[in-house]
């Protein structure tokens, strides 16, 4: 029997299942602060369904305990997730598969999913002291203030369609973007009072000494001036000052500029996940 999660206990069960599958990057209940739609199949697994940046798709992740696989739990959850996606007015599903999980990749492929991007995990171990960068001419680098949020979102709206993904992308609606970034730390590049570049750091699940890079972006009119690199260097310095020991990010294989920048800043990499898009089931 599949049911929709509603209580803290339901979300705690999702946390337990996720952590059983991902012990190297555990999460806690704060991951579900915005109370997204989760569909529970007893203690065997769950599906997460919500709006996504891939046009026409609901972001969907099905997670099943290893000992429960091969019993139809995943198929039942994917079908239930499709019902929720239709209710959101979506025509397809979008999700991620670990590049090392050949069985999961085969499972989604048999159901009509195709690869739309491949992400590389890049990790930077921080020293106790990291230098702050000199900002590009005319640019101020600083932590964001509440009044910067609309400017940060404007950069995200312009930059999201430029990501190296074989699908049409758009930024999330503003209110949802705010909810999903409730625990984020933004750094901004400002010129003449206007936000022209931004970088986002978010908690990495329940791993207290680690932060995850989300979108690092610059307005098209201000690219190739070193602003993105300066923002990322400022994030590195700030994270070290605040006691963090590691930064982690996922970069699309087609995003050569960001991948090269991260490597030049000391990030090391390994293949990690494949983004897939497929039909409602």
Secondary structure as a PSIPRED ss2 file (coil, helix, strand):
# PSIPRED VFORMAT (PSIPRED V4.0)

   1 X C   1.000  0.000  0.000
   2 X E   0.000  0.000  1.000
   3 X E   0.000  0.000  1.000
   4 X E   0.000  0.000  1.000
   5 X C   1.000  0.000  0.000
   6 X C   1.000  0.000  0.000
   7 X C   1.000  0.000  0.000
   8 X H   0.000  1.000  0.000
   9 X H   0.000  1.000  0.000
  10 X H   0.000  1.000  0.000
  11 X H   0.000  1.000  0.000
  12 X H   0.000  1.000  0.000
  13 X H   0.000  1.000  0.000
  14 X H   0.000  1.000  0.000
  15 X H   0.000  1.000  0.000
  16 X H   0.000  1.000  0.000
  17 X H   0.000  1.000  0.000
  18 X H   0.000  1.000  0.000
  19 X H   0.000  1.000  0.000
  20 X H   0.000  1.000  0.000
  21 X H   0.000  1.000  0.000
  22 X C   1.000  0.000  0.000
  23 X H   0.000  1.000  0.000
  24 X H   0.000  1.000  0.000
  25 X H   0.000  1.000  0.000
  26 X C   1.000  0.000  0.000
  27 X C   1.000  0.000  0.000
  28 X C   1.000  0.000  0.000
  29 X H   0.000  1.000  0.000
  30 X H   0.000  1.000  0.000
  31 X H   0.000  1.000  0.000
  32 X H   0.000  1.000  0.000
  33 X C   1.000  0.000  0.000
  34 X C   1.000  0.000  0.000
  35 X C   1.000  0.000  0.000
  36 X C   1.000  0.000  0.000
  37 X E   0.000  0.000  1.000
  38 X E   0.000  0.000  1.000
  39 X E   0.000  0.000  1.000
  40 X E   0.000  0.000  1.000
  41 X E   0.000  0.000  1.000
  42 X C   1.000  0.000  0.000
  43 X C   1.000  0.000  0.000
  44 X C   1.000  0.000  0.000
  45 X E   0.000  0.000  1.000
  46 X E   0.000  0.000  1.000
  47 X E   0.000  0.000  1.000
  48 X E   0.000  0.000  1.000
  49 X E   0.000  0.000  1.000
  50 X E   0.000  0.000  1.000
  51 X E   0.000  0.000  1.000
  52 X C   1.000  0.000  0.000
  53 X C   1.000  0.000  0.000
  54 X E   0.000  0.000  1.000
  55 X C   1.000  0.000  0.000
  56 X C   1.000  0.000  0.000
  57 X E   0.000  0.000  1.000
  58 X E   0.000  0.000  1.000
  59 X E   0.000  0.000  1.000
  60 X E   0.000  0.000  1.000
  61 X E   0.000  0.000  1.000
  62 X E   0.000  0.000  1.000
  63 X E   0.000  0.000  1.000
  64 X E   0.000  0.000  1.000
  65 X C   1.000  0.000  0.000
  66 X H   0.000  1.000  0.000
  67 X H   0.000  1.000  0.000
  68 X H   0.000  1.000  0.000
  69 X C   1.000  0.000  0.000
  70 X C   1.000  0.000  0.000
  71 X C   1.000  0.000  0.000
  72 X C   1.000  0.000  0.000
  73 X H   0.000  1.000  0.000
  74 X H   0.000  1.000  0.000
  75 X H   0.000  1.000  0.000
  76 X H   0.000  1.000  0.000
  77 X H   0.000  1.000  0.000
  78 X H   0.000  1.000  0.000
  79 X H   0.000  1.000  0.000
  80 X H   0.000  1.000  0.000
  81 X H   0.000  1.000  0.000
  82 X H   0.000  1.000  0.000
  83 X H   0.000  1.000  0.000
  84 X H   0.000  1.000  0.000
  85 X H   0.000  1.000  0.000
  86 X H   0.000  1.000  0.000
  87 X H   0.000  1.000  0.000
  88 X C   1.000  0.000  0.000
  89 X C   1.000  0.000  0.000
  90 X C   1.000  0.000  0.000
  91 X C   1.000  0.000  0.000
  92 X E   0.000  0.000  1.000
  93 X E   0.000  0.000  1.000
  94 X E   0.000  0.000  1.000
  95 X E   0.000  0.000  1.000
  96 X E   0.000  0.000  1.000
  97 X E   0.000  0.000  1.000
  98 X E   0.000  0.000  1.000
  99 X C   1.000  0.000  0.000
 100 X C   1.000  0.000  0.000
 101 X C   1.000  0.000  0.000
 102 X H   0.000  1.000  0.000
 103 X H   0.000  1.000  0.000
 104 X H   0.000  1.000  0.000
 105 X H   0.000  1.000  0.000
 106 X H   0.000  1.000  0.000
 107 X H   0.000  1.000  0.000
 108 X H   0.000  1.000  0.000
 109 X H   0.000  1.000  0.000
 110 X H   0.000  1.000  0.000
 111 X C   1.000  0.000  0.000
 112 X C   1.000  0.000  0.000
 113 X C   1.000  0.000  0.000
 114 X E   0.000  0.000  1.000
 115 X E   0.000  0.000  1.000
 116 X E   0.000  0.000  1.000
 117 X E   0.000  0.000  1.000
 118 X E   0.000  0.000  1.000
 119 X E   0.000  0.000  1.000
 120 X E   0.000  0.000  1.000
 121 X E   0.000  0.000  1.000
 122 X E   0.000  0.000  1.000
 123 X E   0.000  0.000  1.000
 124 X E   0.000  0.000  1.000
 125 X E   0.000  0.000  1.000
 126 X C   1.000  0.000  0.000
 127 X C   1.000  0.000  0.000
 128 X C   1.000  0.000  0.000
 129 X C   1.000  0.000  0.000
 130 X C   1.000  0.000  0.000
 131 X C   1.000  0.000  0.000
 132 X C   1.000  0.000  0.000
 133 X C   1.000  0.000  0.000
 134 X C   1.000  0.000  0.000
 135 X C   1.000  0.000  0.000
 136 X C   1.000  0.000  0.000
 137 X C   1.000  0.000  0.000
 138 X C   1.000  0.000  0.000
 139 X C   1.000  0.000  0.000
 140 X E   0.000  0.000  1.000
 141 X E   0.000  0.000  1.000
 142 X E   0.000  0.000  1.000
 143 X E   0.000  0.000  1.000
 144 X C   1.000  0.000  0.000
 145 X C   1.000  0.000  0.000
 146 X H   0.000  1.000  0.000
 147 X H   0.000  1.000  0.000
 148 X H   0.000  1.000  0.000
 149 X H   0.000  1.000  0.000
 150 X H   0.000  1.000  0.000
 151 X H   0.000  1.000  0.000
 152 X H   0.000  1.000  0.000
 153 X H   0.000  1.000  0.000
 154 X H   0.000  1.000  0.000
 155 X H   0.000  1.000  0.000
 156 X H   0.000  1.000  0.000
 157 X H   0.000  1.000  0.000
 158 X H   0.000  1.000  0.000
 159 X H   0.000  1.000  0.000
 160 X H   0.000  1.000  0.000
 161 X C   1.000  0.000  0.000
 162 X C   1.000  0.000  0.000
 163 X C   1.000  0.000  0.000
 164 X C   1.000  0.000  0.000
 165 X C   1.000  0.000  0.000
 166 X C   1.000  0.000  0.000
 167 X C   1.000  0.000  0.000
 168 X C   1.000  0.000  0.000
 169 X E   0.000  0.000  1.000
 170 X C   1.000  0.000  0.000
 171 X C   1.000  0.000  0.000
 172 X C   1.000  0.000  0.000
 173 X C   1.000  0.000  0.000
 174 X H   0.000  1.000  0.000
 175 X H   0.000  1.000  0.000
 176 X H   0.000  1.000  0.000
 177 X H   0.000  1.000  0.000
 178 X H   0.000  1.000  0.000
 179 X H   0.000  1.000  0.000
 180 X H   0.000  1.000  0.000
 181 X C   1.000  0.000  0.000
 182 X C   1.000  0.000  0.000
 183 X C   1.000  0.000  0.000
 184 X C   1.000  0.000  0.000
 185 X E   0.000  0.000  1.000
 186 X E   0.000  0.000  1.000
 187 X E   0.000  0.000  1.000
 188 X E   0.000  0.000  1.000
 189 X E   0.000  0.000  1.000
 190 X E   0.000  0.000  1.000
 191 X E   0.000  0.000  1.000
 192 X C   1.000  0.000  0.000
 193 X C   1.000  0.000  0.000
 194 X E   0.000  0.000  1.000
 195 X E   0.000  0.000  1.000
 196 X E   0.000  0.000  1.000
 197 X E   0.000  0.000  1.000
 198 X E   0.000  0.000  1.000
 199 X E   0.000  0.000  1.000
 200 X E   0.000  0.000  1.000
 201 X E   0.000  0.000  1.000
 202 X E   0.000  0.000  1.000
 203 X E   0.000  0.000  1.000
 204 X E   0.000  0.000  1.000
 205 X C   1.000  0.000  0.000
 206 X C   1.000  0.000  0.000
 207 X E   0.000  0.000  1.000
 208 X E   0.000  0.000  1.000
 209 X E   0.000  0.000  1.000
 210 X E   0.000  0.000  1.000
 211 X E   0.000  0.000  1.000
 212 X E   0.000  0.000  1.000
 213 X E   0.000  0.000  1.000
 214 X E   0.000  0.000  1.000
 215 X E   0.000  0.000  1.000
 216 X E   0.000  0.000  1.000
 217 X E   0.000  0.000  1.000
 218 X E   0.000  0.000  1.000
 219 X C   1.000  0.000  0.000
 220 X H   0.000  1.000  0.000
 221 X H   0.000  1.000  0.000
 222 X H   0.000  1.000  0.000
 223 X C   1.000  0.000  0.000
 224 X C   1.000  0.000  0.000
 225 X C   1.000  0.000  0.000
 226 X C   1.000  0.000  0.000
 227 X H   0.000  1.000  0.000
 228 X H   0.000  1.000  0.000
 229 X H   0.000  1.000  0.000
 230 X H   0.000  1.000  0.000
 231 X H   0.000  1.000  0.000
 232 X H   0.000  1.000  0.000
 233 X H   0.000  1.000  0.000
 234 X H   0.000  1.000  0.000
 235 X H   0.000  1.000  0.000
 236 X H   0.000  1.000  0.000
 237 X H   0.000  1.000  0.000
 238 X H   0.000  1.000  0.000
 239 X H   0.000  1.000  0.000
 240 X H   0.000  1.000  0.000
 241 X H   0.000  1.000  0.000
 242 X C   1.000  0.000  0.000
 243 X C   1.000  0.000  0.000
 244 X C   1.000  0.000  0.000
 245 X C   1.000  0.000  0.000
 246 X E   0.000  0.000  1.000
 247 X E   0.000  0.000  1.000
 248 X E   0.000  0.000  1.000
 249 X E   0.000  0.000  1.000
 250 X E   0.000  0.000  1.000
 251 X E   0.000  0.000  1.000
 252 X E   0.000  0.000  1.000
 253 X C   1.000  0.000  0.000
 254 X C   1.000  0.000  0.000
 255 X C   1.000  0.000  0.000
 256 X H   0.000  1.000  0.000
 257 X H   0.000  1.000  0.000
 258 X H   0.000  1.000  0.000
 259 X H   0.000  1.000  0.000
 260 X H   0.000  1.000  0.000
 261 X H   0.000  1.000  0.000
 262 X H   0.000  1.000  0.000
 263 X H   0.000  1.000  0.000
 264 X H   0.000  1.000  0.000
 265 X C   1.000  0.000  0.000
 266 X C   1.000  0.000  0.000
 267 X C   1.000  0.000  0.000
 268 X E   0.000  0.000  1.000
 269 X E   0.000  0.000  1.000
 270 X E   0.000  0.000  1.000
 271 X E   0.000  0.000  1.000
 272 X E   0.000  0.000  1.000
 273 X E   0.000  0.000  1.000
 274 X E   0.000  0.000  1.000
 275 X E   0.000  0.000  1.000
 276 X E   0.000  0.000  1.000
 277 X E   0.000  0.000  1.000
 278 X E   0.000  0.000  1.000
 279 X E   0.000  0.000  1.000
 280 X C   1.000  0.000  0.000
 281 X C   1.000  0.000  0.000
